[in-house]
Amino acid sequence: MNPHLVGTQEIKVTRDRYKLCPSCSNYSHYAESHNYCIMCGAKMICECPDCLEPILYPTAKHCPSCGTGYGVKFAEAVKMELKMKTG
């Protein structure tokens, strides 16, 4: 891990893992405190929703282990799940 200073807060970044935006395909290095896409505001994912394999390729559209897509269809499922939790 590599610490980065953002404002007055130190952010720990993992260089060999990524978070992907399933809505717009933006990506960033894995950091626990960065949960939402800076481009569109969607919740970022850091692992495959089916097999839980970490995302290791920043431009991946599908999981290399099980083939599950990371795209818009998954983003819609996340939105539905959030709606169900919040009522």
N, CA, C and O atoms as CSV, one atom per row, in Angstrom:
chain,resi,resn,atom,element,x,y,z
A,1,MET,N,N,0.837,-1.189,0.000
A,1,MET,CA,C,0.000,0.000,0.000
A,1,MET,C,C,0.873,1.241,0.000
A,1,MET,O,O,2.011,1.219,0.468
A,2,ASN,N,N,0.337,2.295,-0.518
A,2,ASN,CA,C,1.040,3.548,-0.660
A,2,ASN,C,C,0.195,4.663,-0.050
A,2,ASN,O,O,-0.933,4.861,-0.501
A,3,PRO,N,N,0.676,5.400,0.946
A,3,PRO,CA,C,-0.145,6.490,1.488
A,3,PRO,C,C,-0.060,7.737,0.613
A,3,PRO,O,O,1.012,8.093,0.125
A,4,HIS,N,N,-1.189,8.387,0.424
A,4,HIS,CA,C,-1.270,9.653,-0.303
A,4,HIS,C,C,-1.963,10.651,0.599
A,4,HIS,O,O,-2.871,10.284,1.345
A,5,LEU,N,N,-1.553,11.904,0.542
A,5,LEU,CA,C,-2.179,12.937,1.341
A,5,LEU,C,C,-3.196,13.676,0.486
A,5,LEU,O,O,-2.844,14.268,-0.535
A,6,VAL,N,N,-4.465,13.640,0.906
A,6,VAL,CA,C,-5.539,14.351,0.229
A,6,VAL,C,C,-6.095,15.347,1.228
A,6,VAL,O,O,-6.731,14.957,2.208
A,7,GLY,N,N,-5.859,16.633,0.990
A,7,GLY,CA,C,-6.223,17.638,1.987
A,7,GLY,C,C,-5.389,17.387,3.220
A,7,GLY,O,O,-4.159,17.403,3.154
A,8,THR,N,N,-6.039,17.156,4.343
A,8,THR,CA,C,-5.321,16.836,5.580
A,8,THR,C,C,-5.461,15.374,5.939
A,8,THR,O,O,-5.028,14.953,7.012
A,9,GLN,N,N,-6.062,14.590,5.052
A,9,GLN,CA,C,-6.324,13.178,5.327
A,9,GLN,C,C,-5.385,12.300,4.502
A,9,GLN,O,O,-5.227,12.504,3.298
A,10,GLU,N,N,-4.768,11.328,5.159
A,10,GLU,CA,C,-3.915,10.377,4.453
A,10,GLU,C,C,-4.781,9.235,3.937
A,10,GLU,O,O,-5.540,8.632,4.696
A,11,ILE,N,N,-4.667,8.940,2.649
A,11,ILE,CA,C,-5.439,7.883,2.009
A,11,ILE,C,C,-4.481,6.747,1.660
A,11,ILE,O,O,-3.454,6.978,1.023
A,12,LYS,N,N,-4.807,5.536,2.070
A,12,LYS,CA,C,-3.984,4.377,1.718
A,12,LYS,C,C,-4.505,3.791,0.404
A,12,LYS,O,O,-5.674,3.425,0.288
A,13,VAL,N,N,-3.611,3.712,-0.577
A,13,VAL,CA,C,-3.959,3.258,-1.921
A,13,VAL,C,C,-3.238,1.943,-2.196
A,13,VAL,O,O,-2.047,1.812,-1.915
A,14,THR,N,N,-3.954,0.982,-2.738
A,14,THR,CA,C,-3.350,-0.283,-3.143
A,14,THR,C,C,-3.141,-0.228,-4.649
A,14,THR,O,O,-4.102,-0.099,-5.407
A,15,ARG,N,N,-1.908,-0.324,-5.076
A,15,ARG,CA,C,-1.564,-0.140,-6.487
A,15,ARG,C,C,-1.929,-1.325,-7.379
A,15,ARG,O,O,-2.072,-1.149,-8.589
A,16,ASP,N,N,-2.081,-2.512,-6.827
A,16,ASP,CA,C,-2.360,-3.663,-7.680
A,16,ASP,C,C,-3.830,-4.078,-7.665
A,16,ASP,O,O,-4.173,-5.136,-8.193
A,17,ARG,N,N,-4.697,-3.268,-7.072
A,17,ARG,CA,C,-6.141,-3.511,-7.088
A,17,ARG,C,C,-6.846,-2.241,-7.523
A,17,ARG,O,O,-6.325,-1.138,-7.357
A,18,TYR,N,N,-8.038,-2.408,-8.082
A,18,TYR,CA,C,-8.778,-1.269,-8.616
A,18,TYR,C,C,-10.223,-1.295,-8.166
A,18,TYR,O,O,-10.760,-2.334,-7.779
A,19,LYS,N,N,-10.837,-0.127,-8.225
A,19,LYS,CA,C,-12.278,0.001,-8.085
A,19,LYS,C,C,-12.790,0.456,-9.436
A,19,LYS,O,O,-12.207,1.335,-10.071
A,20,LEU,N,N,-13.895,-0.154,-9.876
A,20,LEU,CA,C,-14.493,0.189,-11.154
A,20,LEU,C,C,-15.872,0.773,-10.944
A,20,LEU,O,O,-16.581,0.405,-10.008
A,21,CYS,N,N,-16.242,1.679,-11.817
A,21,CYS,CA,C,-17.600,2.190,-11.828
A,21,CYS,C,C,-18.391,1.357,-12.828
A,21,CYS,O,O,-18.095,1.396,-14.022
A,22,PRO,N,N,-19.392,0.602,-12.370
A,22,PRO,CA,C,-20.164,-0.211,-13.301
A,22,PRO,C,C,-21.084,0.616,-14.194
A,22,PRO,O,O,-21.646,0.098,-15.159
A,23,SER,N,N,-21.239,1.895,-13.876
A,23,SER,CA,C,-22.128,2.749,-14.648
A,23,SER,C,C,-21.421,3.416,-15.832
A,23,SER,O,O,-21.932,3.402,-16.952
A,24,CYS,N,N,-20.237,4.004,-15.581
A,24,CYS,CA,C,-19.550,4.738,-16.652
A,24,CYS,C,C,-18.172,4.168,-17.009
A,24,CYS,O,O,-17.504,4.696,-17.897
A,25,SER,N,N,-17.739,3.102,-16.332
A,25,SER,CA,C,-16.464,2.421,-16.581
A,25,SER,C,C,-15.236,3.196,-16.115
A,25,SER,O,O,-14.116,2.824,-16.464
A,26,ASN,N,N,-15.413,4.256,-15.344
A,26,ASN,CA,C,-14.271,4.935,-14.750
A,26,ASN,C,C,-13.596,3.969,-13.770
A,26,ASN,O,O,-14.243,3.048,-13.272
A,27,TYR,N,N,-12.321,4.167,-13.493
A,27,TYR,CA,C,-11.633,3.320,-12.518
A,27,TYR,C,C,-10.646,4.134,-11.707
A,27,TYR,O,O,-10.233,5.220,-12.111
A,28,SER,N,N,-10.272,3.592,-10.550
A,28,SER,CA,C,-9.255,4.208,-9.711
A,28,SER,C,C,-8.548,3.110,-8.934
A,28,SER,O,O,-9.061,1.998,-8.810
A,29,HIS,N,N,-7.367,3.425,-8.410
A,29,HIS,CA,C,-6.687,2.471,-7.546
A,29,HIS,C,C,-7.554,2.231,-6.319
A,29,HIS,O,O,-8.291,3.118,-5.889
A,30,TYR,N,N,-7.467,1.049,-5.768
A,30,TYR,CA,C,-8.265,0.688,-4.600
A,30,TYR,C,C,-7.876,1.557,-3.407
A,30,TYR,O,O,-6.700,1.646,-3.054
A,31,ALA,N,N,-8.858,2.188,-2.794
A,31,ALA,CA,C,-8.687,2.938,-1.546
A,31,ALA,C,C,-9.987,2.758,-0.766
A,31,ALA,O,O,-11.069,3.000,-1.299
A,32,GLU,N,N,-9.886,2.336,0.490
A,32,GLU,CA,C,-11.078,2.047,1.285
A,32,GLU,C,C,-12.026,3.229,1.378
A,32,GLU,O,O,-13.242,3.039,1.400
A,33,SER,N,N,-11.503,4.432,1.434
A,33,SER,CA,C,-12.352,5.607,1.658
A,33,SER,C,C,-12.996,6.156,0.384
A,33,SER,O,O,-13.875,7.014,0.469
A,34,HIS,N,N,-12.586,5.690,-0.779
A,34,HIS,CA,C,-13.176,6.162,-2.037
A,34,HIS,C,C,-14.204,5.148,-2.508
A,34,HIS,O,O,-13.844,4.104,-3.051
A,35,ASN,N,N,-15.482,5.448,-2.304
A,35,ASN,CA,C,-16.538,4.497,-2.612
A,35,ASN,C,C,-17.410,4.891,-3.790
A,35,ASN,O,O,-18.158,4.056,-4.301
A,36,TYR,N,N,-17.337,6.134,-4.235
A,36,TYR,CA,C,-18.220,6.614,-5.294
A,36,TYR,C,C,-17.414,7.190,-6.444
A,36,TYR,O,O,-16.362,7.795,-6.242
A,37,CYS,N,N,-17.915,6.997,-7.635
A,37,CYS,CA,C,-17.257,7.453,-8.854
A,37,CYS,C,C,-17.214,8.983,-8.889
A,37,CYS,O,O,-18.219,9.649,-8.639
A,38,ILE,N,N,-16.051,9.522,-9.198
A,38,ILE,CA,C,-15.915,10.977,-9.277
A,38,ILE,C,C,-16.499,11.538,-10.575
A,38,ILE,O,O,-16.697,12.747,-10.696
A,39,MET,N,N,-16.775,10.663,-11.542
A,39,MET,CA,C,-17.326,11.112,-12.819
A,39,MET,C,C,-18.858,11.146,-12.814
A,39,MET,O,O,-19.458,12.098,-13.313
A,40,CYS,N,N,-19.503,10.090,-12.241
A,40,CYS,CA,C,-20.967,10.011,-12.325
A,40,CYS,C,C,-21.654,9.820,-10.977
A,40,CYS,O,O,-22.879,9.914,-10.896
A,41,GLY,N,N,-20.892,9.555,-9.921
A,41,GLY,CA,C,-21.468,9.420,-8.588
A,41,GLY,C,C,-21.972,8.036,-8.226
A,41,GLY,O,O,-22.482,7.845,-7.122
A,42,ALA,N,N,-21.844,7.053,-9.129
A,42,ALA,CA,C,-22.297,5.689,-8.840
A,42,ALA,C,C,-21.356,5.015,-7.846
A,42,ALA,O,O,-20.192,5.395,-7.723
A,43,LYS,N,N,-21.866,4.022,-7.146
A,43,LYS,CA,C,-21.044,3.269,-6.197
A,43,LYS,C,C,-20.040,2.411,-6.958
A,43,LYS,O,O,-20.407,1.668,-7.868
A,44,MET,N,N,-18.771,2.520,-6.575
A,44,MET,CA,C,-17.695,1.763,-7.210
A,44,MET,C,C,-17.694,0.333,-6.673
A,44,MET,O,O,-18.133,0.088,-5.549
A,45,ILE,N,N,-17.199,-0.610,-7.481
A,45,ILE,CA,C,-17.044,-1.991,-7.036
A,45,ILE,C,C,-15.561,-2.346,-7.047
A,45,ILE,O,O,-14.801,-1.846,-7.876
A,46,CYS,N,N,-15.154,-3.216,-6.119
A,46,CYS,CA,C,-13.744,-3.600,-6.031
A,46,CYS,C,C,-13.546,-5.103,-6.208
A,46,CYS,O,O,-12.420,-5.601,-6.194
A,47,GLU,N,N,-14.671,-5.822,-6.377
A,47,GLU,CA,C,-14.581,-7.263,-6.576
A,47,GLU,C,C,-15.761,-7.722,-7.432
A,47,GLU,O,O,-16.756,-7.014,-7.585
A,48,CYS,N,N,-15.624,-8.900,-7.971
A,48,CYS,CA,C,-16.696,-9.469,-8.777
A,48,CYS,C,C,-17.920,-9.705,-7.893
A,48,CYS,O,O,-17.793,-10.248,-6.795
A,49,PRO,N,N,-19.093,-9.308,-8.356
A,49,PRO,CA,C,-20.291,-9.499,-7.549
A,49,PRO,C,C,-20.693,-10.970,-7.396
A,49,PRO,O,O,-21.448,-11.309,-6.485
A,50,ASP,N,N,-20.201,-11.839,-8.271
A,50,ASP,CA,C,-20.560,-13.259,-8.185
A,50,ASP,C,C,-19.531,-14.088,-7.439
A,50,ASP,O,O,-19.880,-14.786,-6.487
A,51,CYS,N,N,-18.273,-14.029,-7.850
A,51,CYS,CA,C,-17.254,-14.904,-7.242
A,51,CYS,C,C,-16.359,-14.187,-6.230
A,51,CYS,O,O,-15.526,-14.823,-5.584
A,52,LEU,N,N,-16.522,-12.869,-6.085
A,52,LEU,CA,C,-15.785,-12.039,-5.122
A,52,LEU,C,C,-14.288,-11.949,-5.396
A,52,LEU,O,O,-13.508,-11.603,-4.509
A,53,GLU,N,N,-13.892,-12.259,-6.617
A,53,GLU,CA,C,-12.487,-12.104,-7.034
A,53,GLU,C,C,-12.159,-10.615,-7.099
A,53,GLU,O,O,-12.925,-9.854,-7.690
A,54,PRO,N,N,-11.030,-10.169,-6.505
A,54,PRO,CA,C,-10.674,-8.744,-6.571
A,54,PRO,C,C,-10.449,-8.293,-8.014
A,54,PRO,O,O,-10.011,-9.075,-8.857
A,55,ILE,N,N,-10.752,-7.037,-8.284
A,55,ILE,CA,C,-10.545,-6.475,-9.617
A,55,ILE,C,C,-9.077,-6.062,-9.739
A,55,ILE,O,O,-8.607,-5.173,-9.030
A,56,LEU,N,N,-8.367,-6.724,-10.650
A,56,LEU,CA,C,-6.935,-6.490,-10.820
A,56,LEU,C,C,-6.600,-5.764,-12.119
A,56,LEU,O,O,-5.469,-5.314,-12.297
A,57,TYR,N,N,-7.568,-5.644,-13.028
A,57,TYR,CA,C,-7.339,-5.012,-14.326
A,57,TYR,C,C,-8.236,-3.783,-14.444
A,57,TYR,O,O,-9.458,-3.926,-14.413
A,58,PRO,N,N,-7.676,-2.588,-14.577
A,58,PRO,CA,C,-8.481,-1.363,-14.540
A,58,PRO,C,C,-9.450,-1.191,-15.696
A,58,PRO,O,O,-10.435,-0.465,-15.561
A,59,THR,N,N,-9.204,-1.831,-16.816
A,59,THR,CA,C,-10.104,-1.673,-17.960
A,59,THR,C,C,-11.003,-2.889,-18.161
A,59,THR,O,O,-11.639,-3.026,-19.206
A,60,ALA,N,N,-11.056,-3.773,-17.161
A,60,ALA,CA,C,-11.854,-4.998,-17.270
A,60,ALA,C,C,-13.344,-4.677,-17.407
A,60,ALA,O,O,-13.856,-3.777,-16.742
A,61,LYS,N,N,-14.010,-5.397,-18.245
A,61,LYS,CA,C,-15.463,-5.302,-18.413
A,61,LYS,C,C,-16.140,-6.551,-17.856
A,61,LYS,O,O,-17.339,-6.550,-17.574
A,62,HIS,N,N,-15.343,-7.626,-17.700
A,62,HIS,CA,C,-15.844,-8.897,-17.190
A,62,HIS,C,C,-14.816,-9.492,-16.234
A,62,HIS,O,O,-13.619,-9.232,-16.356
A,63,CYS,N,N,-15.287,-10.284,-15.292
A,63,CYS,CA,C,-14.405,-10.980,-14.359
A,63,CYS,C,C,-13.609,-12.046,-15.113
A,63,CYS,O,O,-14.200,-12.840,-15.845
A,64,PRO,N,N,-12.273,-12.084,-14.950
A,64,PRO,CA,C,-11.486,-13.094,-15.648
A,64,PRO,C,C,-11.670,-14.489,-15.049
A,64,PRO,O,O,-11.326,-15.480,-15.693
A,65,SER,N,N,-12.199,-14.584,-13.840
A,65,SER,CA,C,-12.383,-15.888,-13.206
A,65,SER,C,C,-13.710,-16.551,-13.563
A,65,SER,O,O,-13.750,-17.752,-13.828
A,66,CYS,N,N,-14.809,-15.766,-13.573
A,66,CYS,CA,C,-16.121,-16.378,-13.798
A,66,CYS,C,C,-16.882,-15.785,-14.992
A,66,CYS,O,O,-17.906,-16.339,-15.394
A,67,GLY,N,N,-16.409,-14.680,-15.564
A,67,GLY,CA,C,-17.025,-14.103,-16.747
A,67,GLY,C,C,-18.158,-13.125,-16.482
A,67,GLY,O,O,-18.728,-12.583,-17.429
A,68,THR,N,N,-18.499,-12.884,-15.222
A,68,THR,CA,C,-19.575,-11.939,-14.896
A,68,THR,C,C,-19.212,-10.551,-15.387
A,68,THR,O,O,-18.082,-10.099,-15.203
A,69,GLY,N,N,-20.167,-9.872,-16.013
A,69,GLY,CA,C,-19.943,-8.516,-16.505
A,69,GLY,C,C,-20.001,-7.497,-15.378
A,69,GLY,O,O,-20.767,-7.657,-14.427
A,70,TYR,N,N,-19.195,-6.455,-15.484
A,70,TYR,CA,C,-19.162,-5.384,-14.488
A,70,TYR,C,C,-19.988,-4.187,-14.927
A,70,TYR,O,O,-20.008,-3.184,-14.214
A,71,GLY,N,N,-20.664,-4.241,-16.056
A,71,GLY,CA,C,-21.261,-3.078,-16.679
A,71,GLY,C,C,-22.596,-2.605,-16.159
A,71,GLY,O,O,-22.951,-2.836,-15.003
A,72,VAL,N,N,-23.331,-1.941,-17.027
A,72,VAL,CA,C,-24.571,-1.239,-16.694
A,72,VAL,C,C,-25.602,-2.163,-16.052
A,72,VAL,O,O,-26.290,-1.751,-15.117
A,73,LYS,N,N,-25.726,-3.394,-16.528
A,73,LYS,CA,C,-26.692,-4.326,-15.953
A,73,LYS,C,C,-26.420,-4.518,-14.464
A,73,LYS,O,O,-27.354,-4.541,-13.663
A,74,PHE,N,N,-25.155,-4.655,-14.090
A,74,PHE,CA,C,-24.797,-4.794,-12.679
A,74,PHE,C,C,-25.096,-3.501,-11.926
A,74,PHE,O,O,-25.567,-3.548,-10.790
A,75,ALA,N,N,-24.833,-2.354,-12.538
A,75,ALA,CA,C,-25.103,-1.064,-11.897
A,75,ALA,C,C,-26.589,-0.927,-11.581
A,75,ALA,O,O,-26.952,-0.416,-10.521
A,76,GLU,N,N,-27.440,-1.374,-12.482
A,76,GLU,CA,C,-28.883,-1.315,-12.238
A,76,GLU,C,C,-29.274,-2.202,-11.066
A,76,GLU,O,O,-30.141,-1.829,-10.276
A,77,ALA,N,N,-28.650,-3.371,-10.938
A,77,ALA,CA,C,-28.930,-4.271,-9.821
A,77,ALA,C,C,-28.508,-3.634,-8.499
A,77,ALA,O,O,-29.204,-3.781,-7.494
A,78,VAL,N,N,-27.378,-2.929,-8.488
A,78,VAL,CA,C,-26.912,-2.243,-7.276
A,78,VAL,C,C,-27.899,-1.152,-6.890
A,78,VAL,O,O,-28.225,-1.007,-5.712
A,79,LYS,N,N,-28.380,-0.383,-7.858
A,79,LYS,CA,C,-29.358,0.680,-7.578
A,79,LYS,C,C,-30.638,0.102,-6.986
A,79,LYS,O,O,-31.191,0.665,-6.042
A,80,MET,N,N,-31.113,-1.012,-7.529
A,80,MET,CA,C,-32.320,-1.655,-7.021
A,80,MET,C,C,-32.121,-2.126,-5.591
A,80,MET,O,O,-33.010,-1.978,-4.752
A,81,GLU,N,N,-30.948,-2.696,-5.313
A,81,GLU,CA,C,-30.641,-3.186,-3.968
A,81,GLU,C,C,-30.623,-2.026,-2.973
A,81,GLU,O,O,-31.138,-2.149,-1.862
A,82,LEU,N,N,-30.030,-0.903,-3.375
A,82,LEU,CA,C,-29.984,0.260,-2.487
A,82,LEU,C,C,-31.385,0.799,-2.222
A,82,LEU,O,O,-31.691,1.185,-1.094
A,83,LYS,N,N,-32.240,0.833,-3.240
A,83,LYS,CA,C,-33.618,1.289,-3.070
A,83,LYS,C,C,-34.370,0.411,-2.087
A,83,LYS,O,O,-35.134,0.906,-1.260
A,84,MET,N,N,-34.150,-0.907,-2.181
A,84,MET,CA,C,-34.824,-1.839,-1.294
A,84,MET,C,C,-34.373,-1.647,0.155
A,84,MET,O,O,-35.180,-1.767,1.077
A,85,LYS,N,N,-33.096,-1.351,0.358
A,85,LYS,CA,C,-32.559,-1.156,1.713
A,85,LYS,C,C,-33.039,0.150,2.330
A,85,LYS,O,O,-33.302,0.214,3.531
A,86,THR,N,N,-33.152,1.197,1.503
A,86,THR,CA,C,-33.517,2.518,2.026
A,86,THR,C,C,-35.020,2.756,2.033
A,86,THR,O,O,-35.493,3.731,2.617
A,87,GLY,N,N,-35.764,1.880,1.392
A,87,GLY,CA,C,-37.224,1.957,1.430
A,87,GLY,C,C,-37.785,2.743,0.355
A,87,GLY,O,O,-39.004,2.889,0.269
